[in-house]
Amino acid sequence: MNASLATAANAATAAASPPAAPSLAILAGQAGNVPLTRVSLAYIEPRFKLYLRFGEPAHTLRLDRWRRCAVFLPGAMFCRIRWQANDYGTVRWQLMVMQAGTPLDDVQRIPGVRPGARLLLHAKGENAVRVVLERIDGIDALGIAAIDVSPAYWRTLGNRLAARLALPEYTAERHAAWMAGRVLP
């Protein structure tokens, strides 16, 4: 009698608990033996933050109290922000929108991103980073996930930012055209 109650309790507990995150070996098999993109993240309260603004890692490894490693499948989009300060205030702000490489892509070597990624947008400095963050917030306000935005938009935004030209808005029409183009062969 007690054995059947214990079995029922174990089944109920297993059903109530969330599924465990897949192991890296399983993720590597899904990627077709393509090296997964590993992104280093860190957080030291008053001095240094290296974090993701958007992106859906397939797995996140906690290395210690301050460091993590996010693992992305090929083709995944993500945005990493680096912020540093000293006793007098902010000394570095940097934002990068990247896409994890696929077997046919050439990737750039980026510190903290192994083996590398396609760099779509790179903004440096407080003003440039704030402008890009406003654009990301605008995309979120439209109900569009930033990971679904066209890579061409991120490249255009980065080029316009570097040339100090008017920055384009990402509209629902532009997004619909991008999504329709992805369906075509």
C-alpha positions in Angstrom: 0.0 0.0 0.0 2.8 2.5 0.9 4.7 1.6 -2.3 1.7 2.6 -4.5 1.2 5.9 -2.6 4.9 6.7 -3.0 4.8 5.9 -6.7 1.7 8.2 -7.1 3.4 11.0 -5.1 6.5 10.7 -7.3 4.5 10.9 -10.5 2.6 13.9 -9.2 5.9 15.7 -8.3 7.4 14.9 -11.6 4.3 16.3 -13.4 4.4 19.5 -11.4 8.1 20.2 -11.8 9.3 22.2 -14.9 11.2 20.2 -17.5 14.9 20.2 -17.1 17.0 22.2 -19.5 18.5 20.1 -22.3 22.1 19.2 -22.0 24.7 20.7 -24.2 25.3 17.3 -25.9 21.6 17.3 -27.0 21.8 20.9 -28.2 25.0 20.1 -30.2 23.2 17.2 -31.9 20.3 19.5 -32.8 22.7 21.9 -34.4 24.1 19.2 -36.8 27.5 19.2 -35.2 27.9 22.9 -35.8 29.8 24.7 -33.1 27.4 26.5 -30.8 28.0 30.2 -30.2 29.0 30.8 -26.6 28.6 34.4 -25.2 30.3 35.4 -22.0 28.2 37.5 -19.6 29.3 39.1 -16.3 27.9 41.4 -13.6 30.0 43.1 -10.9 27.6 45.5 -9.2 29.2 49.0 -9.1 31.7 48.6 -11.9 30.9 46.2 -14.8 27.9 44.8 -16.6 28.0 42.6 -19.6 24.5 41.4 -20.3 22.0 40.5 -23.0 19.4 43.1 -24.0 17.6 40.5 -26.2 18.1 37.0 -27.4 16.9 33.6 -26.5 19.8 31.4 -25.5 19.3 27.6 -25.9 21.1 27.1 -22.6 22.7 29.3 -19.9 25.6 28.1 -17.8 26.2 29.7 -14.5 30.0 29.7 -14.0 30.1 31.5 -10.6 28.4 34.3 -8.7 29.4 36.9 -11.3 29.8 35.1 -14.6 27.5 33.2 -16.9 27.8 31.8 -20.4 24.8 31.9 -22.8 24.8 29.3 -25.6 23.0 30.1 -28.9 22.1 27.8 -31.8 23.2 28.8 -35.3 21.3 31.7 -36.8 20.1 33.0 -33.5 20.0 36.8 -33.0 21.1 38.5 -29.8 22.2 41.9 -28.4 24.9 42.2 -25.8 25.6 45.4 -23.9 28.8 46.2 -22.1 28.9 48.9 -19.5 31.9 49.9 -17.3 32.4 52.6 -14.7 35.1 53.9 -12.4 35.0 56.2 -9.4 33.9 59.1 -11.5 31.1 57.5 -13.6 30.6 55.6 -16.8 33.8 55.0 -18.9 32.4 52.7 -21.6 29.1 51.9 -23.1 29.0 49.4 -26.0 26.1 47.7 -27.7 26.4 44.9 -30.3 23.6 43.2 -32.2 24.9 39.9 -33.5 23.8 36.7 -35.2 25.2 33.3 -34.4 27.0 31.8 -37.3 25.8 28.9 -39.5 28.1 26.5 -41.3 28.2 28.6 -44.4 28.8 32.0 -42.7 32.0 33.8 -42.2 32.0 35.1 -38.7 33.9 37.9 -37.0 36.0 37.3 -33.9 34.5 39.3 -31.1 35.9 39.3 -27.6 33.7 37.1 -25.3 31.9 35.5 -28.2 33.2 32.1 -29.2 33.9 31.1 -32.0 32.5 34.4 -33.3 29.3 35.9 -34.8 28.1 38.0 -37.6 28.2 41.6 -36.3 25.1 43.5 -37.5 25.3 46.6 -35.4 28.0 48.1 -33.2 27.3 51.3 -31.2 29.8 52.9 -28.9 29.3 55.8 -26.5 26.4 56.8 -24.3 24.4 58.8 -26.9 24.7 56.1 -29.6 23.7 53.3 -27.2 20.7 55.2 -25.9 19.5 55.9 -29.4 19.7 52.2 -30.3 18.0 51.2 -27.0 15.1 53.6 -27.9 14.8 51.9 -31.3 14.7 48.5 -29.6 12.0 49.8 -27.1 10.0 51.1 -30.1 10.2 47.7 -31.8 9.0 46.0 -28.5 6.1 48.6 -28.4 5.0 47.4 -31.8 4.6 43.9 -30.4 7.5 42.6 -32.5 10.2 40.5 -30.8 13.6 42.1 -31.4 15.1 38.7 -32.4 12.6 38.5 -35.3 13.7 41.9 -36.8 15.4 41.8 -40.2 19.2 41.6 -40.1 19.2 44.2 -42.9 17.5 46.7 -40.6 20.2 46.3 -37.9 23.0 46.8 -40.5 21.2 49.8 -41.9 20.8 51.3 -38.4 24.5 50.7 -37.7 25.6 52.3 -40.9 23.3 55.3 -40.5 24.5 55.7 -36.9 28.1 55.7 -38.0 27.5 58.2 -40.8 25.4 60.4 -38.5 22.4 60.3 -40.8 18.7 60.1 -39.9 17.9 56.8 -38.3 15.2 54.6 -39.9 12.2 53.4 -37.9 11.2 49.7 -38.0 7.6 49.6 -38.9 5.0 46.8 -39.0 4.9 47.1 -42.8 8.7 46.5 -43.0 8.4 43.6 -40.6 5.5 42.0 -42.6 7.6 42.4 -45.8 10.6 40.7 -44.1 8.5 37.8 -42.8 6.9 37.3 -46.2 10.3 37.3 -47.8 11.5 34.6 -45.5 8.7 32.3 -46.6 9.6 32.6 -50.3 12.1 30.0 -51.6 
